[in-house]
Amino acid sequence: MSLAPSALFGALAHDTRLRTLVLLAQHGELCVCELTEAIGVSQPHLSRHLAQLREQGLVRDRRASTWIYYRINPALPDWAKAVLRETERGLRSAPPFIDDAHRLSAMPNRPDAPRCA
């Protein structure tokens, strides 16, 4: 896969996309409802940014029943995976990233539950 460095660094330059990529790096795969809960943004706002990440090839999605799950694209070049890995390591315990992780862990009705809001 070919990825322009400007696409990755442009994605990291926006707060919603950066927080989304950090959460995906931490958890592997999350549904839209988990991401909106963790980051505290509306579903349309998040979906717009997820669409941009998907169009740039940074994330992949899959549908399972009523949920749409996102994960970092496993076909990213090694340099991009390394940037994302180091970004997550450097930010995981800093606000707002630690707060995102806490909100996600406290979320009721996660997708494994009967329904996801």
Backbone as CSV, one residue per row, in Angstrom:
resi,resn,N_x,N_y,N_z,CA_x,CA_y,CA_z,C_x,C_y,C_z
1,MET,0.845,-1.180,0.000,0.000,0.000,0.000,0.888,1.240,0.000
2,SER,0.493,2.195,-0.780,1.210,3.467,-0.835,0.441,4.494,-0.016
3,LEU,1.128,5.188,0.844,0.509,6.212,1.679,1.413,7.431,1.673
4,ALA,0.851,8.562,1.313,1.624,9.798,1.337,1.816,10.228,2.792
5,PRO,3.025,10.614,3.168,3.236,11.097,4.537,2.287,12.228,4.910
6,SER,1.961,13.099,3.964,1.050,14.206,4.269,-0.335,13.707,4.663
7,ALA,-0.772,12.552,4.143,-2.073,11.991,4.523,-2.062,11.564,5.984
8,LEU,-1.011,10.882,6.406,-0.927,10.450,7.800,-0.789,11.642,8.734
9,PHE,0.133,12.534,8.440,0.360,13.651,9.347,-0.800,14.640,9.323
10,GLY,-1.499,14.745,8.199,-2.713,15.555,8.146,-3.800,14.967,9.037
11,ALA,-3.915,13.650,9.031,-4.896,12.987,9.898,-4.557,13.216,11.365
12,LEU,-3.291,13.126,11.693,-2.866,13.313,13.083,-3.011,14.767,13.539
13,ALA,-3.114,15.694,12.603,-3.194,17.116,12.940,-4.584,17.534,13.416
14,HIS,-5.597,16.686,13.228,-6.954,17.032,13.673,-7.290,16.237,14.934
15,ASP,-7.796,16.930,15.937,-8.047,16.330,17.246,-8.925,15.077,17.181
16,THR,-10.029,15.123,16.467,-10.930,13.963,16.414,-10.243,12.774,15.752
17,ARG,-9.550,13.009,14.655,-8.877,11.901,13.967,-7.723,11.359,14.804
18,LEU,-6.976,12.230,15.442,-5.876,11.793,16.305,-6.405,10.941,17.453
19,ARG,-7.435,11.413,18.129,-7.993,10.657,19.253,-8.560,9.313,18.783
20,THR,-9.174,9.303,17.614,-9.701,8.062,17.054,-8.576,7.072,16.773
21,LEU,-7.527,7.531,16.137,-6.401,6.641,15.815,-5.713,6.128,17.072
22,VAL,-5.598,6.964,18.097,-4.993,6.505,19.356,-5.861,5.418,19.975
23,LEU,-7.175,5.615,20.020,-8.063,4.580,20.577,-7.992,3.287,19.776
24,LEU,-7.959,3.395,18.453,-7.862,2.192,17.635,-6.524,1.495,17.835
25,ALA,-5.465,2.261,18.010,-4.154,1.657,18.283,-4.166,0.930,19.626
26,GLN,-4.906,1.442,20.585,-4.979,0.821,21.909,-5.860,-0.421,21.929
27,HIS,-6.960,-0.377,21.200,-7.979,-1.426,21.332,-8.104,-2.344,20.122
28,GLY,-7.426,-2.040,19.059,-7.487,-2.897,17.884,-8.676,-2.614,17.003
29,GLU,-9.874,-2.744,17.550,-11.088,-2.536,16.772,-12.171,-2.009,17.702
30,LEU,-12.874,-0.977,17.243,-13.966,-0.388,18.021,-15.109,-0.039,17.081
31,CYS,-16.323,-0.057,17.613,-17.466,0.340,16.798,-17.666,1.854,16.926
32,VAL,-18.452,2.384,16.027,-18.709,3.823,16.004,-19.267,4.286,17.339
33,CYS,-20.175,3.522,17.911,-20.778,3.947,19.182,-19.732,4.025,20.299
34,GLU,-18.762,3.128,20.304,-17.703,3.174,21.314,-16.828,4.413,21.121
35,LEU,-16.520,4.719,19.879,-15.691,5.889,19.600,-16.400,7.186,19.961
36,THR,-17.702,7.295,19.639,-18.429,8.521,19.986,-18.517,8.687,21.495
37,GLU,-18.730,7.607,22.206,-18.790,7.668,23.672,-17.447,8.089,24.256
38,ALA,-16.385,7.479,23.796,-15.061,7.743,24.352,-14.605,9.170,24.076
39,ILE,-14.807,9.629,22.852,-14.304,10.944,22.461,-15.281,12.054,22.850
40,GLY,-16.561,11.708,22.973,-17.556,12.701,23.380,-17.997,13.621,22.248
41,VAL,-18.084,13.071,21.042,-18.553,13.844,19.895,-19.809,13.188,19.335
42,SER,-20.512,13.912,18.482,-21.716,13.359,17.879,-21.350,12.300,16.836
43,GLN,-22.294,11.433,16.561,-22.067,10.380,15.569,-21.807,10.959,14.179
44,PRO,-22.574,11.972,13.725,-22.270,12.523,12.397,-20.866,13.144,12.312
45,HIS,-20.442,13.821,13.368,-19.100,14.415,13.400,-18.043,13.318,13.271
46,LEU,-18.172,12.284,14.082,-17.194,11.196,14.045,-17.232,10.467,12.705
47,SER,-18.415,10.214,12.198,-18.537,9.494,10.925,-17.859,10.244,9.782
48,ARG,-17.950,11.560,9.796,-17.286,12.368,8.770,-15.770,12.159,8.830
49,HIS,-15.218,12.137,10.038,-13.773,11.956,10.190,-13.350,10.511,9.899
50,LEU,-14.190,9.552,10.268,-13.890,8.160,9.935,-13.895,7.956,8.421
51,ALA,-14.815,8.620,7.731,-14.852,8.523,6.273,-13.559,9.072,5.669
52,GLN,-13.053,10.164,6.213,-11.784,10.716,5.725,-10.638,9.741,5.967
53,LEU,-10.604,9.151,7.161,-9.549,8.173,7.476,-9.640,6.957,6.560
54,ARG,-10.848,6.523,6.277,-11.057,5.376,5.389,-10.639,5.715,3.956
55,GLU,-11.021,6.898,3.477,-10.651,7.327,2.118,-9.140,7.431,1.947
56,GLN,-8.433,7.818,3.000,-6.975,7.929,2.946,-6.293,6.574,3.117
57,GLY,-7.077,5.549,3.453,-6.521,4.217,3.622,-5.927,3.969,4.991
58,LEU,-6.211,4.847,5.943,-5.640,4.690,7.284,-6.420,3.706,8.143
59,VAL,-7.716,3.570,7.902,-8.535,2.622,8.660,-9.330,1.757,7.701
60,ARG,-9.761,0.611,8.201,-10.651,-0.309,7.483,-11.894,-0.454,8.349
61,ASP,-12.991,-0.779,7.720,-14.222,-0.994,8.467,-14.831,-2.336,8.095
62,ARG,-15.710,-2.798,8.967,-16.480,-4.008,8.691,-17.822,-3.869,9.397
63,ARG,-18.828,-4.441,8.789,-20.167,-4.415,9.376,-20.429,-5.769,10.019
64,ALA,-20.982,-5.712,11.224,-21.415,-6.921,11.929,-22.781,-6.607,12.528
65,SER,-23.811,-7.140,11.918,-25.173,-6.870,12.338,-25.431,-5.366,12.200
66,THR,-25.770,-4.707,13.290,-26.059,-3.265,13.220,-24.844,-2.405,13.514
67,TRP,-23.719,-3.015,13.833,-22.532,-2.241,14.189,-21.589,-2.105,12.994
68,ILE,-20.869,-0.988,12.975,-19.760,-0.826,12.034,-18.506,-0.660,12.869
69,TYR,-17.571,-1.562,12.663,-16.322,-1.573,13.420,-15.185,-1.006,12.575
70,TYR,-14.288,-0.299,13.243,-13.118,0.272,12.575,-11.850,-0.237,13.227
71,ARG,-10.813,-0.343,12.405,-9.485,-0.731,12.887,-8.453,-0.049,12.003
72,ILE,-7.260,0.093,12.506,-6.180,0.641,11.698,-5.901,-0.346,10.576
73,ASN,-5.712,0.178,9.397,-5.488,-0.653,8.217,-4.206,-1.478,8.399
74,PRO,-4.317,-2.805,8.422,-3.122,-3.637,8.607,-2.157,-3.575,7.420
75,ALA,-2.603,-3.042,6.288,-1.745,-2.949,5.104,-0.932,-1.653,5.053
76,LEU,-1.006,-0.847,6.114,-0.214,0.386,6.131,1.268,0.053,6.008
77,PRO,2.041,0.938,5.410,3.489,0.705,5.355,4.086,0.698,6.768
78,ASP,5.197,0.015,6.912,5.824,-0.120,8.230,6.108,1.225,8.878
79,TRP,6.561,2.217,8.091,6.871,3.525,8.684,5.624,4.157,9.290
80,ALA,4.455,3.990,8.652,3.216,4.563,9.163,2.764,3.831,10.430
81,LYS,2.896,2.509,10.443,2.562,1.744,11.648,3.439,2.174,12.812
82,ALA,4.729,2.409,12.537,5.652,2.841,13.590,5.264,4.218,14.119
83,VAL,4.880,5.130,13.240,4.451,6.468,13.682,3.221,6.353,14.571
84,LEU,2.240,5.557,14.163,1.025,5.389,14.961,1.315,4.720,16.300
85,ARG,2.170,3.715,16.290,2.532,3.018,17.526,3.211,3.973,18.510
86,GLU,4.164,4.748,18.039,4.877,5.684,18.912,3.983,6.839,19.357
87,THR,3.089,7.268,18.495,2.141,8.319,18.871,1.259,7.832,20.005
88,GLU,0.747,6.624,19.886,-0.102,6.057,20.954,0.689,5.927,22.248
89,ARG,1.894,5.426,22.186,2.721,5.272,23.389,2.975,6.608,24.071
90,GLY,3.236,7.618,23.275,3.544,8.921,23.837,2.349,9.656,24.415
91,LEU,1.150,9.340,23.932,-0.038,10.095,24.330,-0.984,9.356,25.261
92,ARG,-0.839,8.066,25.424,-1.841,7.267,26.140,-2.140,7.747,27.556
93,SER,-1.177,8.331,28.238,-1.427,8.752,29.623,-1.586,10.260,29.752
94,ALA,-1.724,10.959,28.637,-1.919,12.409,28.656,-3.380,12.740,28.367
95,PRO,-3.869,13.843,28.950,-5.219,14.271,28.588,-5.235,14.772,27.140
96,PRO,-6.274,14.593,26.404,-7.547,13.963,26.726,-7.564,12.460,26.480
97,PHE,-6.427,11.880,26.093,-6.376,10.469,25.698,-6.674,9.529,26.853
98,ILE,-6.171,9.842,28.027,-6.463,9.001,29.194,-7.942,9.098,29.560
99,ASP,-8.522,10.290,29.371,-9.950,10.463,29.643,-10.789,9.670,28.643
100,ASP,-10.354,9.643,27.385,-11.060,8.846,26.374,-11.071,7.373,26.780
101,ALA,-9.934,6.876,27.223,-9.833,5.467,27.637,-10.733,5.184,28.834
102,HIS,-10.794,6.108,29.774,-11.660,5.913,30.953,-13.138,5.919,30.565
103,ARG,-13.523,6.860,29.689,-14.925,6.887,29.247,-15.294,5.600,28.509
104,LEU,-14.391,5.102,27.706,-14.663,3.863,26.984,-14.819,2.694,27.954
105,SER,-13.944,2.615,28.922,-14.027,1.486,29.868,-15.284,1.557,30.729
106,ALA,-15.822,2.744,30.937,-17.031,2.904,31.750,-18.314,2.857,30.925
107,MET,-18.202,2.687,29.625,-19.370,2.741,28.738,-20.321,1.572,28.979
108,PRO,-21.583,1.896,29.242,-22.581,0.818,29.318,-22.991,0.417,27.900
109,ASN,-23.570,-0.730,27.765,-24.114,-1.191,26.483,-23.081,-1.259,25.368
110,ARG,-21.895,-1.758,25.687,-20.894,-1.948,24.631,-21.437,-2.966,23.638
111,PRO,-20.883,-3.063,22.456,-21.443,-3.934,21.421,-21.656,-5.389,21.819
112,ASP,-20.908,-5.883,22.779,-21.131,-7.258,23.230,-22.397,-7.381,24.060
113,ALA,-22.917,-6.246,24.529,-24.161,-6.220,25.284,-25.320,-6.313,24.300
114,PRO,-26.550,-6.444,24.795,-27.690,-6.599,23.897,-27.866,-5.489,22.869
115,ARG,-27.518,-4.247,23.202,-27.629,-3.188,22.206,-26.608,-2.097,22.485
116,CYS,-26.267,-1.394,21.461,-25.267,-0.339,21.518,-25.941,0.951,21.102
117,ALA,-25.939,1.959,21.965,-26.628,3.230,21.661,-25.821,4.078,20.737
